[in-house]
Each structure stands twice: as C-alpha cells, then as structure tokens.
C-alpha cells in the first residue's frame, strides 16, 4: 500500500442474513484528506463505518487503515483511530471533565499527561469553561464537541465521524466543520465522515456516494456535479407519460421519470425550458431549472431521489 494512503477498502462485502448491506465496495482515502461517504439511511454507510471501526468482523474483502489490516490487526487499528458515533456515547449524569477522565483511562492516559491533554482539547474546542458542567445540561452542539474531544484524547491519526452533525443547529454545524478543518491543517489528521446531508458533503475533499451497498460515484464535489453533464430541469405534469412522449418527439430528448416528476439533464437548460413551456403550456403544472447538485448526481447514477432508496 502507498505511504500516502490512510484507508484502503477492496471488494468489501457484508451480509445480515439474506440481506447484503455492502456489495463489493472499493475506495481509498489519502493521508490528511477529509473524505465523505454520502448516502441515504439504509445505503450501507453505518455498516461500513462499523467495519472500519473494528466493531463488525470482516466477512469478505479487505480493509486497511494506515497499513494495518482491519481484520487481523484490529487491536493496533483501534490505537490509531478516534471514533465519534452517531448515537450519543456520553454519560449524561457526569460532568464534561469526568467523561473525559474516564475515556482517558481506556487509553492508559493518567496523571499529568491526561490532565494536559484534556485541558488542551477543551481549549481547542472552546468548552474549557464547561468542564464542570453536567453533560445533560449542555446543548446538542456542546455535547457533540465533548464527543469529539473523547475521540481525540489519544491523538489518533484517523478520525471516524458517523453523522457528526446529528442534532446540531446550523451555527453549531459550522463551528464543528471549522474545527475539523483546523484539525486537518494543524495536525494532519485524516478524517472520514458519513453523512446524509448535502451541505456537509460539500465540505469534503472527496466523496463516495453510497446507494444500496454500492459506491455509485466517487470524486470531488465539483467533479461529481460536472459529471451530470448540463443543467437540470424538473417538470410536473398531470399526465407525465404523455408529456414524455411529446417532449421526446418534439425535441429528441428523453426525460427520466423520477417519481411523479420528469427530469431532463442537458446543456443550455434555460433554452429548453423556454421551448418546452412554449410547446406544451397546458400539459405542465410546474417546471424548475437548476445547476446540478450532489442530489442530481445521486439521481443520475441511481434513477431515483435521495430519500427513495429501499434499504439494503
């Protein structure tokens, strides 16, 4: 494996009984990169996250973290990674400081080194004045900062974040990502994020889009948007099948049926929008025009909307 690769996943598969949650996925994450796994619930993100965090056994394929095999060197892998779970892992009845002290013991951090590391993280995350607050009294954003502090106590080289913005308001989400960027720049930490939020995905250096256990697209957010190949028109009609035939016959363009709507991807979409409205004004109930988004990439690669996936 290249010295520049932090995470390598090769033909990884995982089953829960008859249900195949991961279907031979393959990707890599470079050192110092913020890499996102974007997909709807049921797409396979959490299963992959749990495999990389050594919480599930590898059934088929291979995954390595910083050159260590996740299956055969899981103990060494756990020493190299920090993990923030989607579900809260703090003890709400304890103070911030008590939570961090107990976590530090798991990594053999005690005495002065532990106190110094806790003080450093509390200061960096802007929660030094909350160290004696009971966790249940904190806002969602402050709790998330404590969760991240827990995962960073042992100075991991790779940070795994499962839906890190869960429960956060927009301001707290912005602050969280500002800190992750600072962490990457100042300490070279590699960060792997699972998310179903388009805004969060846009902040990543590169993305793998997961759908039904498969990576359907891989690249930078800009590369993925450009791959759609033009503007996006979304058309609502009381008779979408008839309108599809009319548009195809008149303009030699085949709309894609997405639920109750028709979608067309084409260059100079504003001109086609004008011509379609002029040609079929009575058949159209609404029509919209937009530049491609990451959701458009998802639709282009899967044939359905982001939230219309059937869980794998």
C-alpha positions in Angstrom: 0.0 0.0 0.0 1.2 3.5 -0.8 2.6 5.5 2.1 0.2 8.3 1.1 -3.0 6.2 1.7 -4.7 6.3 5.1 -7.6 4.0 4.3 -7.9 1.3 1.6 -11.1 -0.7 1.0 -11.1 -3.5 -1.5 -14.1 -5.5 -2.6 -15.7 -5.3 0.9 -18.9 -7.2 1.4 -21.2 -7.7 4.4 -24.4 -9.6 4.9 -27.0 -9.6 7.6 -28.6 -13.0 6.9 -30.1 -12.8 3.4 -29.6 -9.0 3.2 -26.4 -7.8 1.6 -25.6 -4.4 3.1 -22.2 -3.9 1.3 -21.7 -5.2 -2.2 -18.1 -5.3 -3.0 -17.2 -1.6 -2.5 -13.7 -0.2 -3.3 -12.2 3.2 -2.5 -9.2 4.8 -0.8 -8.6 7.8 1.4 -5.4 9.8 1.3 -3.5 11.0 4.3 -4.7 14.4 5.5 -7.9 14.2 3.5 -11.4 14.9 4.6 -13.4 12.1 2.8 -17.1 11.8 2.9 -19.4 8.8 2.5 -22.7 10.3 1.3 -25.9 8.3 1.1 -29.5 7.9 2.5 -30.3 5.8 5.5 -30.0 2.2 4.6 -27.4 2.8 2.0 -24.6 1.0 3.9 -22.8 3.9 5.5 -23.1 2.7 9.1 -22.2 -0.8 8.3 -19.0 0.4 6.6 -18.3 2.7 9.5 -18.6 -0.1 12.0 -16.3 -2.4 9.9 -13.6 0.3 9.7 -14.0 0.9 13.5 -13.5 -2.8 14.1 -16.9 -3.2 15.6 -18.0 -5.8 13.0 -16.0 -8.7 11.6 -14.8 -8.5 8.0 -16.8 -11.2 6.1 -15.4 -10.7 2.6 -12.8 -8.4 1.0 -10.2 -6.4 2.8 -9.8 -3.1 4.6 -6.6 -1.5 5.9 -6.1 1.6 8.0 -2.6 3.2 8.0 -1.2 0.0 6.6 -2.9 -2.2 9.2 -5.3 -4.9 8.3 -8.7 -4.3 10.0 -9.5 -8.0 10.3 -6.2 -9.3 11.6 -4.7 -6.3 13.3 -7.8 -4.8 14.9 -6.2 -4.0 18.2 -3.4 -2.0 16.6 -6.1 -0.3 14.4 -8.0 0.8 17.4 -4.9 2.5 18.8 -4.6 4.6 15.6 -8.2 5.8 15.2 -10.6 8.0 17.0 -14.3 7.4 16.7 -17.4 9.6 17.2 -20.6 7.6 16.9 -23.9 8.9 15.6 -25.6 7.8 18.8 -24.5 9.7 22.0 -21.8 7.9 24.0 -21.5 10.4 26.9 -22.7 9.7 30.4 -25.3 12.5 30.9 -25.1 12.3 34.7 -21.3 13.0 34.8 -19.6 16.3 34.1 -17.6 17.0 31.0 -14.4 16.5 32.9 -15.5 13.2 34.4 -16.4 11.8 31.0 -13.0 12.7 29.6 -11.1 11.4 32.5 -12.9 8.0 32.2 -12.2 7.9 28.5 -8.5 8.7 29.0 -8.2 5.6 31.2 -9.1 3.4 28.3 -6.0 4.6 26.5 -3.7 4.4 29.5 -3.6 8.2 30.0 -3.3 9.1 33.6 -1.9 11.8 35.9 -0.3 15.0 34.4 -0.3 13.8 30.7 -4.0 13.1 30.9 -4.8 16.5 32.5 -2.7 18.3 30.0 -4.3 16.6 27.1 -7.8 17.2 28.4 -7.1 20.9 29.0 -5.7 21.2 25.5 -8.7 19.7 23.9 -11.2 21.6 26.0 -9.5 24.8 25.0 -9.3 23.9 21.3 -12.9 23.0 21.2 -14.0 26.1 23.1 -15.5 24.3 26.0 -12.9 24.9 28.7 -15.4 26.9 30.8 -17.9 23.9 30.7 -15.6 21.3 32.2 -17.6 21.1 35.4 -21.0 21.2 33.8 -23.1 18.1 33.9 -23.4 16.7 30.3 -27.2 16.6 30.4 -27.3 20.4 30.9 -25.4 21.1 27.7 -26.8 21.9 24.3 -26.6 19.5 21.4 -23.7 21.4 19.8 -21.7 21.4 23.1 -22.3 17.7 23.6 -21.0 17.0 20.1 -17.8 18.9 20.9 -17.3 16.7 24.0 -17.9 13.6 21.9 -15.1 14.7 19.5 -12.8 15.6 22.4 -13.3 12.0 23.7 -12.3 10.6 20.3 -9.1 12.8 20.1 -7.7 12.2 23.6 -5.1 9.7 22.4 -4.1 11.8 19.3 -5.4 9.5 16.6 -4.1 9.7 13.1 -7.5 8.9 11.6 -10.8 10.3 12.9 -14.0 8.4 12.0 -17.2 10.5 12.3 -20.6 8.9 11.9 -23.1 11.6 11.0 -21.3 14.2 13.0 -23.9 16.9 12.7 -26.7 14.9 14.1 -28.9 17.1 16.2 -26.8 20.3 15.6 -28.3 23.6 14.5 -26.7 25.4 11.5 -24.4 27.5 13.7 -23.1 24.6 15.7 -22.6 22.6 12.4 -20.5 25.5 11.0 -18.3 25.6 14.2 -17.8 21.8 14.1 -16.6 21.9 10.5 -14.3 24.9 11.1 -12.7 22.9 13.9 -12.3 19.7 11.7 -10.6 21.8 9.0 -8.3 23.3 11.6 -7.5 19.8 13.0 -6.6 18.7 9.5 -4.4 21.7 8.7 -2.6 21.9 12.1 -2.2 18.2 12.9 -2.5 16.5 9.6 -5.4 14.3 10.9 -7.2 12.3 8.2 -11.0 12.5 8.6 -13.6 10.1 7.3 -17.2 11.3 7.6 -20.5 9.5 7.0 -23.4 11.9 6.2 -26.8 12.2 4.6 -26.5 16.0 4.4 -25.7 17.6 1.1 -24.3 20.7 2.8 -21.9 18.6 4.9 -20.8 16.6 1.8 -19.9 19.7 0.0 -17.2 20.4 2.7 -15.3 17.2 2.0 -12.3 17.0 -0.3 -13.7 13.9 -2.0 -16.9 11.8 -1.7 -18.0 8.3 -2.3 -21.8 8.2 -2.9 -23.3 5.0 -1.4 -26.6 3.5 -2.5 -27.9 0.1 -1.6 -24.4 -1.1 -0.5 -22.6 0.1 -3.7 -20.5 3.2 -4.4 -22.2 4.7 -7.4 -20.0 7.8 -7.7 -16.5 8.8 -6.5 -14.7 12.2 -6.8 -14.5 15.7 -5.6 -17.9 17.5 -5.1 -17.1 19.6 -8.2 -16.1 16.6 -10.3 -19.3 14.9 -9.4 -21.5 17.8 -10.2 -19.8 18.3 -13.6 -20.4 14.6 -14.3 -24.1 15.2 -14.6 -23.4 16.9 -18.0 -25.6 20.0 -18.0 -28.4 21.8 -16.4 -31.3 20.0 -14.7 -35.0 20.6 -15.5 -37.7 19.1 -13.3 -41.2 19.0 -14.7 -44.5 18.3 -13.0 -47.4 17.2 -15.2 -50.9 15.6 -14.7 -50.0 13.2 -17.5 -46.2 12.6 -17.3 -46.2 9.6 -19.6 -47.9 11.5 -22.4 -45.7 14.5 -21.8 -42.6 12.3 -22.0 -43.6 11.1 -25.5 -44.4 14.6 -26.6 -41.0 16.0 -25.5 -39.1 13.1 -27.0 -40.9 13.5 -30.3 -40.6 17.3 -30.4 -37.1 17.9 -29.0 -35.3 14.4 -29.4 -34.7 14.5 -25.6 -35.8 11.6 -23.4 -37.0 12.8 -19.9 -36.3 10.5 -17.0 -39.3 9.6 -14.8 -38.4 10.2 -11.1 -41.4 9.5 -9.0 -44.2 11.8 -10.3 -41.8 14.2 -12.0 -39.8 14.3 -15.2 -36.2 15.2 -15.2 -34.0 16.3 -18.1 -30.3 16.9 -18.0 -28.9 18.9 -20.9 -26.7 21.8 -21.8 -28.3 25.3 -22.1 -31.2 24.0 -20.0 -32.7 27.5 -19.8 -33.4 27.5 -23.5 -35.0 24.1 -23.5 -37.2 25.2 -20.5 -38.4 28.1 -22.6 -39.2 25.9 -25.6 -40.9 23.2 -23.6 -43.2 25.7 -21.8 -44.0 27.3 -25.2 -44.8 24.0 -26.8 -46.8 22.3 -24.0 -48.2 25.1 -21.7 -51.4 23.1 -20.8 -49.6 19.9 -20.0 -47.2 21.4 -17.5 -48.2 22.2 -13.9 -44.7 23.4 -12.8 -41.2 23.4 -14.1 -37.9 24.3 -12.5 -34.4 24.9 -13.6 -31.2 24.4 -11.6 -27.5 23.8 -11.9 -26.5 20.2 -10.9 -26.3 19.4 -7.2 -25.0 16.4 -5.4 -28.6 15.1 -5.3 -28.7 15.4 -9.0 -25.6 13.2 -9.2 -27.3 10.7 -7.0 -30.4 10.7 -9.2 -28.3 10.4 -12.4 -26.5 7.4 -11.0 -29.4 5.6 -9.4 -32.6 6.7 -11.2 -34.4 7.7 -8.0 -34.4 10.5 -5.5 -32.1 10.6 -2.5 -34.8 9.6 0.0 -36.5 7.0 -2.2 -33.9 4.2 -1.7 -35.1 0.9 -0.4 -32.8 -0.1 2.5 -30.4 -2.8 1.5 
